[in-house]
Amino acid sequence: MWKLPDARSESVFEDYKAPYDAQQAAAEASRCLYCYDAPCIKACPTGIDIPNFIRKIATGNVQGSARTIFSANILGASCACVCPVEVLCVGDCVYNAAGIPPIQIGRLQRYATDQAVAANWRFFEAGPDTGKRVALVGAGPASLSAAHELRRHGHAVTIYEKGSVPGGLNVTGVAPYKLRAEDAMAELEWVLGIGGIEFVMNTEIGRDRSWESLAADHDAVFVGIGLGPDRSLPGAALGGVHGAVAWIEQMKLGLVDLSSVRDAVVIGGGNTAVDCVRELLGLGVPGVTMVYRGTEAKMSGYAHEWDAAKKDGARALWNAAPAGFVGEPHVEGVRYTGTEGPGVVPAQLVLLAIGQSKLGDQLAPLGIRAEAGRVVTDATGATSRPGWYVGGDAANGGKEVVNAVAEGKRAATAIHAFISGGGHA
């Protein structure tokens, strides 16, 4: 349906966590205690019945296991790869308290869902046509989750996407050692197997078509536009200085030339920064340094991800505030001010992973309230304008894929009630 370029820099990466084979999955599944009041379920934003799907793997019912997963999380295949399970389900496994290695829930989930996607097992079908139409803006995980759920209710759905490839960050932004673009696209096409999910690509709402015209042509609107462009720093208009998210997209969907890069700097201390560090090392850059204004203990990036980066050879400058760039017209280094005074770290490539802009304020003319750029919603995703719902990063400010999936599904349930006459603000 959508063809990715054959030549992509991400293709050199192998899975950081190798998939289980049947024997490994059966052995790991048999370790599970199948807790009745399982804390792992509570730790999953989509509420997957984890003991149930694991028990089905242990008994050889892989198809039933996949059905259990997808019933809660229609993007369960990608979430199995990208979820930070160490701080979610696996982190809450009861074995941790006993000093026993926790159940590898994500790898078991991947074992079942990979087979489902590869074999095209179908678990869901569209409901009878209701005559109602819903517009979804943005083609990322939140909108895909909402669209699939709405189709199960029989509503017509159209997804409007400003780019040329759907899938959102699953396709363009996830580190390739977790999920490559072609695997995200395979899952996307499997999700679309329910039928009736239409796309209007290369169309930015608010520029190519007005928000109000969208409302006039649909019974409800779901907005899952994610976050905006990378934030920048003064003096960053040099060659070799890039926004991290934009660079990751180029690396995943095309080729990046690192042949002249001996040293690279990633500015920031979040998960995107850590991903960039690991990606640059994996692509063969000899020296990669993360420059962060805080301490290692206070960095927002997950500790287990940073530990993996250090094993790959990553370096870091802590308590180092970026103070400018060296070089003209191409960057040669990054100035910083640290606890021991100013310094310069050499770099022929600098990636800015200091956050992205928030897009909620663009909905203000519609009477939709936002705070600090994040759309304000209730627990179902409903906004201050009746019939308008928001989920994913535009509302939560930038969480995980699994949070976006959960929010999209909740919003779809509320939209169904609203357009079916149940009413919801």
Secondary structure, 3 states (H helix, E strand, C coil): CCCCCCCCHHHHCCCCCCCCCHHHHHHHHHCCCCCCCCHHHHHCCCCCCHHHHHHHHHCCCHHHHHHHHHHHCCCHHHHHHHCCHHHCCHHHCHHHHHCCCCCCHHHHHHHHHHHHHHHCCCCCCCCCCCCCEEEEECCCHHHHHHHHHHHHCCCEEEEECCCCCCCCHHHHCCCCCCCCHHHHHHHHHHHHHHCCEEEECCCCECCCECHHHHHHHCCEEEECCCCCCECCCCCCCCECEEEHHHHHHHHHHCCCCCCCCCEEEEECCCHHHHHHHHHHHHCCCCEEEEECCCCCCCCCCCHHHHHHHHHHCCEEECCCEEEEEECCCECCEEEEEECCEEEEEECCEEEECCCECCCHHHHHHHCCCEECCEECCCCCCECCCCCEEECCHHHHCCCCHHHHHHHHHHHHHHHHHHHCCCCCC
